Structure formats: structure tokens, C-alpha cells
Amino acid sequence: MTRAQRLRPPESNPFDSFDDLQMLLFRQYGVISRRQALQWLTTKAVRHRLAAGSWQQVHWGIYVTNGALTLDDPQRRMVASLAAGSGRPAAVGGVSALHVLGLRGLPTSVVHVVIPARYRVQGPPVFAVVHRTRVLGRDQIHRMAAPPCTIAGRSVLDGAQWAESDAVAAALVAAAFQQRLVSLVEVVDAAARQPTARRRALALDVARDAAGGAHSLPEVEFLRLCRRSGLPAPECQVRRVDRTGRRRYLDAYFKEFGVHIEIDGEQHAEASVRWADMKRQNDLWVAGDRVLRFPAWVVRRRPAEVAAQVRAALEASGWRAESTVEDFGPWGGQNPPRSI
């Protein structure tokens, strides 16, 4: 290292010039409560900013300071958090917490906030849903997040029990695993702390299937279909190399019998994607595998038909069932599932 390099001043950090108030506003997406603002400003200074229009009141005692005419999702979560915490940040939970942790997709029009049962909230924002709970230890909250949020396992379990339907709950659990936001151990631990949680069994079932390799809700549904039908358990997302040397991933694969299952979701409607799937299927057929393809809605609504075709393919490949089980419970033929 030369003398000039040793004497070169360190590169400046744009946050070095921020004072504590500016850092707070940066962390909270330009949202601040009156209670927080009065730690640095006088009442007169707050009133001046409101009168000048540099701050706008978006809820009682909560202001947005970046001139936004409409709140984006991070700001809505911050407003709901501060309102539920009476000016201090309260933890968001469920799907709202998972969005803080990085969940993509599954948009929601409300923000879920979790507070201890002894607390009371007066007049939360119309888009906030406040849940009071007796089970909320300090170790279940990410306090450095903005806003604070429940940890991933607790968020998945809460999101499942607060979802509008079993199907939405299952999709949320599957998405959290698909995007690697949570582990099975975390969900099991959260379920042990809340033995009476709604949809607890559903969340655990989907979590176990997703942790076993299923990367989407249709794959989770297919695994459950196999169990209920007395079929062997396939491997999910099995990596294969085609004849051109490219890596391919199979949705479900009965390796011992060379039977490959492809489950087509809505994304398969695009022509280029359909051709890529067909080409992959042709390569597998050339290699000797039996390939069955099912739309996701058929797996969900017509499980008996799917099970019959899979059973036929397995038996043609040498599998023999010890007993046949065809109890689909609430799935019931053409009816949508009450649970996954």
C-alpha cells in the first residue's frame, strides 16, 4: 500500500450527515408519530411544519413528512403500527409481518397488528386490523425491523389463522417456504406456543409438505392427494439433466417407477412457456420416463381423477398397492377443498 493510499480519507457515507430525527424518518419511510416528534421538536415546531404543509397528518397524532399524497404499503404498515402502539411502534403480524420480512406477492388491503391483551387501542386506521393476544414474548418480535414484526414462524401461523379461507391460508404457508422466509422448525415452535390457533393443523400439514420439497401450493396439494389415495410419496423438485446438459426440475417424481408428474399453474398459459414445458416433457419421454400433466385446478377440484391416472401409470411401471385408500374427506369430487 502506498503512502497516498494510506492517507486517503475514507469515503463519505450519506447517512453521516443525518441527525437522529432524520435517521428515524428514513427508517420509518417518512412517517412519525407526535409522541416521537416531541423527543426532538417543540409543539410549536410540529405545528409550524403542519401549517406549512411540509408535514401532513394521516391519522390522529401521526404524520407523513415526505409530501406523499397517498401512502404506499410500507407507510401504511408504519401508520398502523404507530396507531396501535399509541405513538410507539407496535408489531405487525401475519401476512403483514411476512411482507416486512420480504414476502413477494399475496397483496392485502389491510395491515395486521399484534398487541398484548392488556393494551387497548382507540380508533385505529380503517385499514388496520388489531389482534390482542396473551402469547407474545419478546423473543417473538423482530424489534429492529421497521415497523417491528413478529418472527417468521409466528407470522406464518398467524397469517394462516387470519386468512379469509383455507385455500388462502395454505397459499401463504407455501409461499413463505417457497421464498425461504421460514423453516419447518420455526413453524412447529410457533404452533407449540399456540395450541388453540385456528387452522393450526392445516398450517403444520402444509409446512411439512413444503419443507419436504414442494415449491408451490399445487405441489403441496398433490403430495396430500398421494397420501390420501394410498399412493407412494414422490420426490418434489428433483433435479435432472436433459440431453443438452441443461438442468431441469421435476414437479413430482416417482423415481423407482420412472413416473414424472407436471402440475401446470396459470403461468403456463404463455405460448413460449408452454413450448418449453412440452420440450422438457419430450426429452423425458425420450429418456424413458412416463410423464403425466395436470392443471392445478384439476389437482384441487378433481383429486379422484388425478389419483386414478397416477395409479394407472405407477401400476404400468410395476408398482403394486397393498391396499387402496380413496378418502378425500372434504375435497369431495367437484367441490373446492375446505382444506388443502
C-alpha positions in Angstrom: 0.0 0.0 0.0 1.4 3.4 -1.0 1.6 6.4 1.3 -1.1 8.2 -0.8 -3.4 5.2 -0.3 -2.8 5.2 3.5 -3.5 8.9 3.8 -6.7 8.8 1.6 -9.7 9.8 3.7 -12.5 7.2 4.0 -15.4 7.5 1.5 -18.2 9.6 3.0 -21.4 7.9 4.0 -24.6 9.8 3.0 -26.0 8.9 6.4 -23.1 10.6 8.3 -24.9 14.0 8.0 -28.2 12.6 9.3 -29.2 13.6 12.8 -31.3 11.3 15.0 -34.6 12.7 13.7 -33.6 12.3 10.1 -32.5 8.7 10.7 -35.8 7.9 12.3 -37.7 9.4 9.4 -35.6 7.4 7.0 -36.2 4.1 8.8 -39.9 4.8 9.1 -40.5 5.8 5.5 -41.2 9.4 6.3 -43.8 8.5 8.9 -43.6 9.8 12.5 -45.9 10.0 15.5 -46.4 13.1 17.6 -45.0 11.2 20.5 -41.8 10.5 18.6 -41.5 14.0 17.2 -41.7 15.7 20.6 -38.5 14.0 21.5 -36.6 16.4 19.2 -39.1 19.2 18.4 -41.3 21.6 20.3 -45.0 21.6 20.0 -44.7 24.9 18.2 -42.2 23.4 15.7 -44.6 20.5 14.9 -47.5 22.9 14.4 -45.3 25.0 12.1 -44.5 22.0 9.9 -48.1 21.1 9.7 -49.2 24.6 8.9 -46.5 25.0 6.2 -47.6 21.7 4.6 -44.2 20.0 4.8 -45.9 17.5 7.2 -49.4 16.1 6.7 -51.5 14.4 9.3 -52.6 11.0 8.1 -54.1 9.8 11.4 -54.6 11.3 14.8 -51.2 12.1 16.1 -49.4 10.5 13.1 -47.8 12.5 10.3 -46.1 11.8 6.9 -43.2 14.1 6.3 -42.2 13.3 2.7 -45.1 15.1 1.0 -46.7 11.9 -0.3 -50.3 12.3 -1.4 -51.1 8.6 -1.0 -49.4 6.1 1.4 -47.5 3.2 -0.1 -47.6 -0.2 1.6 -44.5 0.3 3.9 -46.0 3.6 5.0 -49.4 2.0 5.7 -47.8 -0.6 7.8 -45.9 2.1 9.7 -49.0 4.2 10.3 -50.9 1.1 11.6 -48.0 0.2 13.8 -47.8 3.6 15.4 -51.5 4.0 15.8 -51.9 0.6 17.5 -48.9 1.4 19.8 -50.3 4.8 20.8 -47.4 6.6 19.2 -44.8 3.8 19.8 -44.3 1.2 17.1 -46.3 -2.0 17.7 -45.5 -5.2 16.0 -47.3 -6.1 12.7 -48.1 -9.7 12.3 -49.4 -12.4 9.9 -49.0 -11.7 6.2 -48.1 -8.0 7.0 -45.1 -9.2 9.0 -44.1 -11.6 6.2 -44.2 -8.6 3.8 -41.8 -6.8 6.1 -39.6 -9.9 6.1 -39.5 -9.9 2.3 -42.6 -11.8 1.1 -43.4 -11.2 -2.5 -47.0 -11.5 -3.8 -50.1 -12.2 -1.7 -51.2 -8.5 -1.6 -53.6 -7.5 1.1 -55.7 -4.4 1.7 -55.3 -4.5 5.5 -52.4 -4.3 7.9 -52.5 -6.8 10.8 -51.0 -5.5 14.1 -50.4 -7.6 17.2 -50.6 -6.1 20.7 -50.6 -7.6 24.2 -54.1 -8.4 25.6 -53.8 -5.8 28.3 -53.5 -2.9 25.9 -56.3 -1.0 24.3 -56.5 0.8 21.0 -58.8 3.7 20.3 -59.7 4.5 16.7 -57.1 2.6 14.7 -56.9 3.5 10.9 -59.6 1.9 8.8 -57.0 -0.3 7.1 -55.6 -1.7 10.3 -56.8 -4.9 12.0 -55.6 -5.1 15.6 -55.2 -8.5 17.2 -54.9 -8.7 21.0 -53.0 -11.8 22.3 -51.8 -13.3 25.6 -49.0 -15.1 23.8 -46.4 -12.6 22.6 -43.0 -13.0 24.1 -40.2 -10.5 23.4 -38.3 -13.3 21.6 -41.2 -13.5 19.0 -40.7 -9.9 17.7 -38.1 -8.5 15.4 -37.6 -5.2 17.1 -35.0 -3.8 14.7 -37.4 -4.1 11.7 -39.4 -1.1 10.6 -42.1 -1.5 11.7 -41.3 -4.2 14.3 -42.8 -7.5 13.2 -43.4 -11.0 14.6 -40.8 -13.6 13.7 -41.3 -15.8 10.6 -42.8 -18.9 12.3 -45.3 -16.9 14.4 -46.1 -14.8 11.3 -46.9 -17.9 9.2 -49.1 -19.4 11.9 -51.0 -16.1 12.5 -51.3 -15.4 8.8 -52.9 -18.8 8.3 -55.4 -18.4 11.1 -56.3 -14.8 10.0 -56.7 -15.7 6.3 -60.1 -15.4 4.6 -60.2 -19.1 3.6 -58.3 -22.4 4.0 -57.0 -22.0 0.4 -55.5 -18.6 1.1 -54.0 -19.9 4.3 -52.4 -22.8 2.5 -51.1 -20.5 -0.2 -49.5 -18.2 2.4 -47.7 -21.0 4.1 -46.5 -22.5 0.8 -45.3 -19.1 -0.4 -43.3 -18.5 2.8 -41.4 -21.7 2.3 -41.0 -21.3 -1.4 -39.4 -17.9 -0.8 -37.2 -19.3 2.0 -38.6 -17.0 4.7 -39.2 -19.7 7.3 -38.2 -23.2 8.3 -40.3 -26.1 9.5 -38.7 -25.9 12.9 -39.9 -22.3 13.3 -43.5 -23.1 12.3 -43.5 -26.1 14.7 -42.2 -24.0 17.5 -44.9 -21.3 16.9 -47.6 -24.0 16.8 -46.4 -25.4 20.1 -46.8 -22.0 21.7 -50.3 -21.6 20.3 -52.0 -25.0 20.6 -55.5 -23.5 20.1 -54.7 -21.4 17.0 -57.2 -21.6 14.2 -56.0 -23.7 11.2 -53.1 -24.9 13.2 -53.3 -28.4 11.8 -53.6 -27.1 8.3 -50.6 -24.8 8.7 -48.5 -27.7 10.0 -49.6 -30.1 7.3 -48.7 -27.6 4.5 -45.5 -26.6 6.2 -44.3 -30.3 6.4 -45.1 -30.8 2.8 -43.4 -27.6 1.7 -40.4 -28.4 3.8 -40.2 -31.8 2.1 -39.5 -30.2 -1.2 -42.8 -28.9 -2.6 -42.3 -25.4 -4.0 -45.8 -24.4 -4.7 -49.3 -24.8 -3.4 -50.3 -27.2 -6.2 -47.4 -29.4 -5.4 -48.4 -29.4 -1.7 -51.9 -30.4 -2.8 -50.5 -33.2 -4.9 -48.5 -34.6 -2.0 -51.6 -34.7 0.2 -53.5 -36.3 -2.6 -51.0 -39.1 -2.8 -51.2 -39.8 0.9 -55.0 -39.9 0.9 -55.0 -42.2 -2.1 -52.6 -44.7 -0.7 -50.0 -43.9 -3.4 -46.3 -43.8 -2.7 -44.8 -40.4 -1.8 -43.0 -38.8 -4.7 -39.9 -36.6 -4.5 -40.5 -32.9 -5.4 -38.3 -30.5 -7.3 -36.0 -33.3 -8.4 -33.0 -32.0 -10.4 -32.4 -33.8 -13.8 -30.0 -33.1 -16.6 -31.6 -33.3 -20.1 -29.8 -34.4 -23.3 -28.5 -30.9 -23.9 -26.8 -30.8 -20.5 -29.3 -28.3 -19.0 -30.6 -28.7 -15.5 -34.3 -29.3 -15.2 -36.5 -29.5 -12.1 -39.4 -32.0 -12.0 -42.5 -31.0 -10.0 -43.0 -34.5 -8.6 -41.1 -37.7 -9.5 -41.7 -41.3 -8.6 -38.0 -42.3 -9.1 -38.4 -46.0 -8.6 -41.0 -46.3 -11.3 -39.9 -43.6 -13.7 -43.2 -41.6 -13.4 -42.9 -37.9 -13.7 -45.8 -35.5 -12.7 -46.0 -31.9 -14.1 -48.6 -29.6 -12.5 -49.4 -26.6 -14.7 -50.3 -23.3 -13.0 -51.7 -20.2 -14.6 -48.2 -19.2 -15.7 -48.2 -22.0 -18.2 -50.7 -20.1 -20.4 -48.0 -18.2 -22.2 -47.1 -19.9 -25.5 -43.3 -19.7 -25.0 -43.6 -21.2 -21.6 -45.9 -24.0 -22.8 -43.4 -24.9 -25.5 -40.5 -25.0 -23.0 -42.6 -27.4 -20.9 -43.5 -29.6 -23.9 -39.9 -29.7 -24.9 -38.9 -30.8 -21.4 -41.6 -33.4 -21.5 -40.4 -34.7 -24.8 -36.9 -35.1 -23.6 -38.1 -37.0 -20.6 -40.2 -39.3 -22.8 -37.2 -40.0 -25.0 -35.3 -40.9 -21.9 -38.0 -43.5 -21.0 -40.0 -41.7 -18.3 -43.8 -41.7 -18.2 -45.0 -38.1 -17.9 -48.4 -37.1 -16.7 -49.5 -33.5 -16.7 -52.4 -31.9 -14.7 -53.7 -28.4 -14.4 -53.5 -27.1 -10.9 -57.3 -26.7 -10.7 -57.8 -30.4 -11.6 -55.5 -31.5 -8.7 -57.5 -29.2 -6.4 -61.0 -30.0 -7.5 -60.9 -33.5 -9.1 -58.5 -35.4 -6.9 -60.1 -38.8 -7.6 -59.5 -38.4 -11.4 -55.9 -37.4 -10.8 -55.3 -40.3 -8.3 -56.7 -42.8 -10.8 -54.4 -41.7 -13.6 -51.3 -41.6 -11.4 -52.2 -45.1 -10.0 -52.6 -46.5 -13.5 -49.2 -45.1 -14.6 -47.5 -46.5 -11.5 -49.1 -49.9 -11.9 -48.0 -50.0 -15.5 -44.5 -49.3 -14.3 -44.6 -52.2 -11.8 -46.0 -50.7 -8.6 -48.5 -52.8 -6.7 -50.5 -51.3 -3.8 -51.0 -53.2 -0.6 -54.4 -51.5 -0.1 -56.3 -48.8 -1.9 -57.4 -45.7 0.1 -59.6 -43.2 -1.6 -60.8 -40.9 1.2 -60.7 -37.4 0.0 -62.5 -36.0 3.0 -63.9 -32.6 2.4 -62.5 -32.4 -1.1 -65.4 -34.4 -2.5 -65.3 -34.7 -6.2 -66.1 -31.4 -8.0 -66.2 -29.3 -4.8 -63.4 -27.0 -3.9 -61.3 -28.1 -0.9 -62.2 -26.9 2.6 -58.5 -27.5 3.3 -55.5 -28.4 1.3 
